[in-house]
Amino acid sequence: MRKIRGFVSSNHSSIAGGAKRVGAIAAVGAVVATGLVAGNATAARDFYQPPARLSDKPGSVVRTQPTELLLQIPGVRNQWPGTATRIMYTTTRQDGAPTAVTGAVVEPTAAWRGKGPRPTVVLAPGTVGQGDQCAGSKMLSLPMSIDPAKPSLGVNYSGLEMNLFLLNGVRVVLTDYVGMGTPGIHTYVNRLESGRAVLDAARAGLAVAKAPKDAPVAFSGYSQGGGAAASAAELASTYASDLNVKATYAGAPPADLNKVIDQIDGTFISGAIGYAINGLAARYPALDPILAKETNATGRQALKEVSTQCIGDTGLTHGFQRTSQWTRDGKSLSAVIKKYPEVQKTVDDQRIGRLKPNAPVLLSTGVSDDVIPHGQVVQLYRDWKNQGADVRLDNDFTPPIFPGMVVNHALPMLFKMLPATSFILAELNS
């Protein structure tokens, strides 16, 4: 087994341990074994309903609500490792219209011992699902939750990374993304909306904390979160030039969906392709008649089911399915995409790498990743490098382990967490 060592920031050390989700089946077993069952579907329900009118200014705070982190006493503020506040803020949809997004701001109890004012890191969560119950801001006080009414299993795997930053005195902001918790479909892997949600989370987090507007900011994410962080990095100079962006960590970013679709098809989380179809169809109406023509009854049912599921649910109900089972002619989704120029353009619109990040970026990728292809991350590195960006690439060489079970996607997330945290801390303190 590989050993993950503690890391030392510029002024003090923090040691982190524990493990993240490898598969939804193991998570279900853990829940049953510990008796940890909680229904969050009705918690703070009214908080997630936006007002009728929203500010046109991106990053405006709509409302806030105190909340707790794991093992904290409800209603008591200033507990270790930080004080959490649930937030609703504004961001910008693909069509330019304002929309509400939720998330959380966590103010650490530890002091920031680096240079300048306390910095802020926006965590862009990895794939948690498409149902509203999967929103990270709803699960801050639990490592996972079960909604027996659906039924649905939600997994909060941002906690470990969050604590690493909190222990170093870094403020943490978590975004739920567009449509996760709030009305409407979650626009999964939509390049513009994901990146903007991250950037506006930084603006909102600074406002809630009453921090200086030029306080240092960084972004961090893996998988879906890696794509959102990467998008934020390259959109920052045009969409959010007011932010003092210092660094981005983007682990296993799905930078080229054409490549990702082929890789994920038939794996334990192949149903996540349905998240992408649902989210893109919500912003590209031209896809609707194509979906009606090309999908069979099984495919239509799958898209409907995954739209309200968390990733554990999707793995258990649609794991190892192939998209050829969803189409009328038995061809894969990739084959269908190639038939329609408008679909090809939709997918191409999500390509990351055509804009230059304005701050250092660390990319990581597993050479044997069975979900996010290694090659398209390397291509993202080259695309940015060719534009003169300050970008570094860190490869993980874990050999193939049960291909299709997502093990080779999950393990690099763990192995690269400490190096990525150290990278961001160093840049924030530079």
Secondary structure by P-SEA (a helix, b strand, c coil): cbbbbbbbcccbbbbbbbcccccaaaaaaaaaaacccccccccccccccccccccccccccccccccccccccccccccccbbbbbbbbbbbccccbbbbbbbbbbbbcccccccccbbbbbbbccccccccccccccccccccccccccbbbbbbcaaaaaaaaaaabbbbbbbccccccccccccccaaaaaaaaaaaaaaaaaaaaccccccbbbbbbccaaaaaaaaaaaacccccccccccbbbbccccccaaaaaaaacccccccaaaaaaaaaaaacccaaaaaaacccaaaaaaaaaaccccaaaaaaacccccccccccccccaaaaaaacaaaaaaaaaacccccccccbbbbbbbcccccccaaaaaaaaaaaaaaccbbbbbbbbccccccccaaaaaaaaaaaaaaaaaaaaaaaac
